[in-house]
């Protein structure tokens, strides 16, 4: 990637789409107010769909930047990004706007990864290459009850033709609130190959009891795998790249920047909201025919030796998982099945355009209200 920065490729026609120039036409940027910053933004009313880019020809979207005023989490998650390839009626990307940039649960969180950067928690950047072969349209839908102000810029290059091996970026969104015991949550499925699973952005609202929510394995079933996967991890925090539990952190290819908990809560206790991303860049997951990625709902709980009543009560609702109990001096510790509120945005490159399920805004935003100890951004009242 860095080696390519010195390349001078005259076959790349650099363009940008903005509110002043959504088609990216040559010499048509900054047209409003005589070029003196006449239309950098616009109000997007409740229920309104706006076209951000309507681009003809072959090319690659290389960078998307946007910002909206801070708002309560359900309002932030009510904004939905949709992308349509080749004049298709159904989107190949339908995902809450913030989740696209690595921020689930409607809570912007400052972080930097290889593919996303949310600078200062309010400037949203995505660097996923998004090739298109004939035409692409990028829309924003305000599915919430209140208006917002949007600023954005989509940077792209036109080329003579789409490279034959390039896939089209697909992003789908799923949420289960709650999950079911002994049934793994599906992160990604139903996108025929050939393709590549690029990664995911996952939000979890732990609603079960227990001492730890993340013992479940991430599994990748590909090209005919049925009962058992080809790729099986060792636990949630291990998949993200951490170990022995998971606190707030971020790195190039994996991180968990969202960790919502009261300031006086034990840092080893379960948070009220957690969000993580994992990008498969140097470790590609390519499939020929099909792919399915899942996350087990398994946790760990610890009981004092004499807490038999509490242990037995927990077992009535949370069956043992795996090999169950394991010994530790002075306590009983076990692995248990559990239910939580889990959502995921899955990022997949496919050779041909596929339709993904459209975001159900009501289901995506329920039970995400700001908690009593969460403070709104200082910009929320100023920009509301």
NUNULO-949631 format. One record per residue (C-alpha): residue in three letters; x, y, z. Coordinates in pm, whole numbers, plus 32768, in hexadecimal, padded with zeros to 4 digits. Example, Ala and Ser with C-alpha at 12.3 -4.5 7.8 and 13.67 -1.06 7.14 Angstrom:
ALA84CE7E3E830C;SER85577F9682CA;
# end
This chain:
UNK800080008000;UNK810E80F88063;UNK81E3809C7F37;UNK80C781057E54;UNK80BE82667EDD;UNK81D882CD7DF6;UNK8127824E7CBE;UNK80AF83507BBF;UNK7F9982977B0A;UNK7F0483787A00;UNK7DF3827679C8;UNK7D4D82E17B0F;UNK7C5683FF7AE8;UNK7C2F84917C48;UNK7AD2850C7CA2;UNK7A0485667DD5;UNK788E85617E19;UNK77F686637F04;UNK76A5870D7F2D;UNK7718880C7E2B;UNK778787017D37;UNK76E585AA7D7A;UNK773E852D7C1F;UNK78AB85887C48;UNK78AC86457AFD;UNK79F286E67A8F;UNK7A0C88577AE6;UNK78C288567BA5;UNK793888627D0C;UNK78EA898D7DE8;UNK77DD8A177D03;UNK76FF8AB07E0E;UNK772A8C1C7E78;UNK78308C5D7D71;UNK79168B567E02;UNK79188BFA7F5B;UNK78A28AD0802D;UNK77378AEA7FD1;UNK76C18984800B;UNK77AB88B580E6;UNK7686880D8194;UNK751187E08196;UNK73FD8788828A;UNK737F86248262;UNK721B861982DE;UNK717F84F9839D;UNK712783E682A8;UNK71E98487818A;UNK72CE83D28094;UNK73E4849E7FF5;UNK74D1843D7EDC;UNK763D84737F3C;UNK76DC83EF7DFF;UNK7651838C7CAA;UNK7782831D7BE6;UNK779582987A84;UNK78AF81CB79F1;UNK79AC80DD7A87;UNK7A68814E7BBA;UNK7ABD811F7D28;UNK7A3881DB7E54;UNK7B6F82057F28;UNK7B0A82DC8050;UNK79C4834680F1;UNK79BE845A81F5;UNK788D84E282A3;UNK7812857B83E4;UNK76C485BB848A;UNK7673867485CC;UNK768385988702;UNK753085168774;UNK74A2840A885C;UNK750C82A987F4;UNK73BD823E8759;UNK73C18373867B;UNK752783378611;UNK74DB81CE85B6;UNK73A7823584F1;UNK748782B883D9;UNK74B481AA82D1;UNK75B0819781B4;UNK754680E18077;UNK760D80997F3B;UNK757F80227DEE;UNK76587F927CD6;UNK76087F967B62;UNK74AF80387B7F;UNK74287F1C7C54;UNK72EA7F597D1C;UNK73647EA97E58;UNK74967F1B7F1C;UNK75D77E557F41;UNK762A7F278074;UNK75227F6E817B;UNK75B47FBC82CE;UNK759080BE83E3;UNK767781DC838A;UNK774781CE84C7;UNK7773805484B7;UNK78088080835A;UNK791B815283FA;UNK795B805D8518;UNK787280F18620;UNK7751800E8689;UNK763E80578788;UNK760981B98705;UNK7734823287CF;UNK784F82DF8712;UNK799B827187A2;UNK7AED83008746;UNK7BCF81F986AD;UNK7CBB81B6858E;UNK7CD0807184CC;UNK7D64800B837E;UNK7C18804E82D0;UNK7B59814183AC;UNK7BA78272847E;UNK7AB38330855A;UNK7B82845E85AB;UNK7B31850586F6;UNK79F6843186FC;UNK794A850B85F8;UNK79FF84FD84AA;UNK79A083B683FE;UNK7A95832982FE;UNK7A8B81E48238;UNK7B9D816C814F;UNK7AFF802A80CB;UNK7B4580137F56;UNK79EE80097EB0;UNK7A157FB17D3E;UNK78F17FE07C4F;UNK78D77F717AE9;UNK77C580397A3F;UNK771281127B3D;UNK76F481437CB5;UNK7603820C7D8A;UNK763D825B7EF9;UNK751282C77FCC;UNK74DB83338132;UNK738B82EE81D3;UNK731E839F8310;UNK7241829683AE;UNK721A834F84F6;UNK711B844A8577;UNK71FF857A8577;UNK72B9863C846E;UNK74328645845C;UNK753E870C83A6;UNK7629864C82C2;UNK777E86AA823A;UNK783185B0815A;UNK792E85748047;UNK795D84377F7A;UNK7AB284207ECF;UNK7ACF83347DA7;UNK7B8C82F37C67;UNK7B0582957B13;UNK7BBA818D7A45;UNK7B9080FF78E9;UNK7AF67FBB796A;UNK7AC47EFE7AAD;UNK7BDB7E067AF5;UNK7B637CA47ABA;UNK7BC87C227C10;UNK7B357D437CD6;UNK7A057D017DAD;UNK78EA7DEE7DFF;UNK78CE7E4C7F6D;UNK77937DC88015;UNK77327E278178;UNK760F7D80822A;UNK75837DBA8386;UNK74E67CC9847D;UNK74717CE385E4;UNK73E57BE486D9;UNK73547C70881B;UNK73797B8288C8;UNK74357A5F882F;UNK73C478FA886A;UNK746B77FC894D;UNK754C77098891;UNK750C77B28741;UNK7635787686BF;UNK75FB79DC864D;UNK76297A0384D6;UNK77137B1D8472;UNK77137AD682FE;UNK765979F0820F;UNK759E79DA80C2;UNK769D7A877FE3;UNK76FE799B7EC5;UNK786879927E55;UNK796379B87DDC;UNK79B07AB27EEB;UNK7A797B1D8018;UNK7A087B54817D;UNK7AB27C9A81DA;UNK7A407CAB8343;UNK79367D2B842E;UNK78C97E358525;UNK780F7D9C864D;UNK774A7E3B8768;UNK76EB7D7F88A3;UNK76027DE689BA;UNK76447CDD8AC4;UNK74F37C958B63;UNK753B7B448C03;UNK75E07B158D52;UNK773B7A898D76;UNK789E7B028DA5;UNK79037B068C35;UNK783D7B008AF3;UNK79477AB089F0;UNK79A979408A01;UNK78F378F788BC;UNK79B878968788;UNK79A679498639;UNK797778438529;UNK799B785E83AF;UNK78E4776082D9;UNK794B776E816C;UNK791476B48028;UNK783A759880A0;UNK788A758D8215;UNK7752751882CB;UNK7763748E842D;UNK78C3750A8474;UNK7984763883F2;UNK7AD57649834B;UNK7B41776D8428;UNK7AEF776C859D;UNK7B7E78648695;UNK7BBD78428809;UNK7AE8795A8897;UNK7A5C7AB1884C;UNK7B767B8588D6;UNK7C727AA48826;UNK7BC27ADD86D9;UNK7BDA7C558710;UNK7D4B7C318764;UNK7D4D7C5F88DE;UNK7D547B5B89F7;UNK7CD67B0E8B56;UNK7B9E7BE28B32;UNK7B717D1B8A65;UNK7B807E8B8ABE;UNK7B847FC189E6;UNK7C9B7FBD88E1;UNK7CD27FE9876D;UNK7DD67F718674;UNK7DFE7F5384FC;UNK7D407E1084BF;UNK7C727DDF85FB;UNK7BFD7EA08728;UNK7AE37EE5881C;UNK7ACE805F8840;UNK796F805E88D6;UNK79637FFD8A46;UNK784280A28AFE;UNK783E807A8C78;UNK780E81578DAB;UNK795082008E1B;UNK7948814B8F67;UNK79107FED8ED8;UNK7A207EE68EF8;UNK7AE97EF18DB5;UNK7AD77D748DA7;UNK795A7D6F8DBC;UNK78737D548C91;UNK78327EA28BDF;UNK76D57F1C8B86;UNK77367F408A17;UNK78637EC68958;UNK78C07EE887EB;UNK79DB7E528721;UNK7A5F7E3A85BE;UNK7B367D338513;UNK7BC57D5D83B5;UNK7C557C3582F7;UNK7D5F7CEF8233;UNK7EA77C2F8251;UNK7DDD7AF282A0;UNK7CE67AE1817E;UNK7BB27A018189;UNK7B5D79B3801F;UNK7A4078CE7FB7;UNK79E278367E69;UNK787077EB7E9F;UNK77EB784F7FF6;UNK784C78D0814D;UNK77A578DD82A1;UNK7841798383D2;UNK77B1794D852E;UNK77F079AD8698;UNK779F78C587B9;UNK76EC794D88EC;UNK77BD78B18A00;UNK783379578B3F;UNK78ED790E8C7F;UNK786D79318DE2;UNK7915790D8F32;UNK787178A19077;UNK78FC789491D6;UNK79227735925F;UNK77FE7766934F;UNK7718781A9255;UNK766276DB91F6;UNK7508777C91E6;UNK757F788B90F6;UNK763477899024;UNK750776A4900B;UNK742077C78FB6;UNK750778358E9C;UNK751676D58E10;UNK739B76D48DEE;UNK73AC77E78CE6;UNK751077BE8C62;UNK757876568C12;UNK76E275F48C21;UNK77A376178ADC;UNK78D075598A5A;UNK7975748E8B6D;UNK78BB75558C76;UNK796D75848DC0;UNK7AE275AD8DE5;UNK7B9D75B18F30;UNK7C2376E58FE0;UNK7C7D77079150;UNK7B6377979222;UNK7A5F77B99112;UNK798C770E900C;UNK79C1778F8EAA;UNK790877108D7C;UNK78AE77538C13;UNK773D77978BD8;UNK764E77D08AB9;UNK75C179328AC0;UNK74E07A2B8A0C;UNK75457B8C89B1;UNK74E07CA588C5;UNK75CC7C8B879B;UNK75E27D488652;UNK76D97D308535;UNK77337DE483F5;UNK77DE7CED830C;UNK78C87D6881F8;UNK78E97C7E80CF;UNK79767CA87F72;UNK78B07BEC7E67;UNK79057BCA7CF7;UNK77A07C227C91;UNK76A37D0D7D37;UNK75BA7C697E33;UNK74937CF47EF5;UNK74B47D09806F;UNK73987D2B816D;UNK73347E9481A9;UNK73697F1A8307;UNK72347F0C83E4;UNK726A8055849A;UNK7175800885B3;UNK72237EBD8600;UNK737D7F5B85DD;UNK733A807586D6;UNK726C7FD787EE;UNK730A7FC2894B;UNK742D80A788F4;UNK73C681D689C1;UNK74D5829C8A6C;UNK751782198BCA;UNK74FC82F88CFB;UNK767483168D28;UNK76C0835E8BB8;UNK770284CB8B6E;UNK7698855F8A20;UNK77A085F98941;UNK77DF876B8981;UNK777C87A68816;UNK76268708883E;UNK7572883688CB;UNK7634893087F8;UNK75EB888386AC;UNK749187F486F7;
# end
